[in-house]
Amino acid sequence: MAHLTTNPANKERFMCIYPAYINSKKTLAEGRRIPSEKAVENPTCAEIRDVLSAAGMNVLVENKMYPREWNRDVQFRGRVRIQLKEEDGSLCQEKFTSRESY
């Protein structure tokens, strides 16, 4: 059961970003998903939200914890959701044509 809805504007369909995905201090086993050269040191959810909002994206912040994060401190909490497509299926931002372009 992947998604109960196919509407791309539904918040459950937004792309999820945890700070660990772009943390240069993390290894691939710890959850980093991009090359360390492109990653940043210890990003927070608030910083990710601010950057994406400045880029014109529709952003939601949720009080969630990344499952691989061993530190349960409140500063490591948070998940950012980004809307990729409008309800009609068109892109929200033309400069971001795919999930990989983020």
C-alpha positions, 0 to 999 in steps of 0.5 A, a space after each residue: 500500500 504505497 499511497 492512499 491518494 494519487 493527488 500530488 498536492 496532498 501532503 502525504 505525497 510531498 517529498 521528505 527530507 531529514 537533516 541526516 540526508 544532507 549532513 556531511 558528518 554522517 556516513 552513508 550507513 548513518 543515512 546521508 544520501 548525497 555526496 559529502 562534497 555537496 553536503 553541509 555540516 550539521 544542518 537543522 530542520 529550521 535551516 532547511 525550511 528557510 532555504 527551501 522557503 526562500 527558493 519558493 517551495 511549499 514546505 511543511 515541518 513535522 516533529 518526526 525523528 529519523 529512525 537511524 538517528 541515535 541521539 534523541 535530543 530535540 535539536 535532532 528532531 524534525 522532518 521537512 516535506 516539500 511539495 513537488 507538483 501541483 494538484 493538476 500534476 504540473 511542477 511547482 517550480 520549473 527549476 526543479 524538474 525531478 527529485 534528484 535536482 533538489 
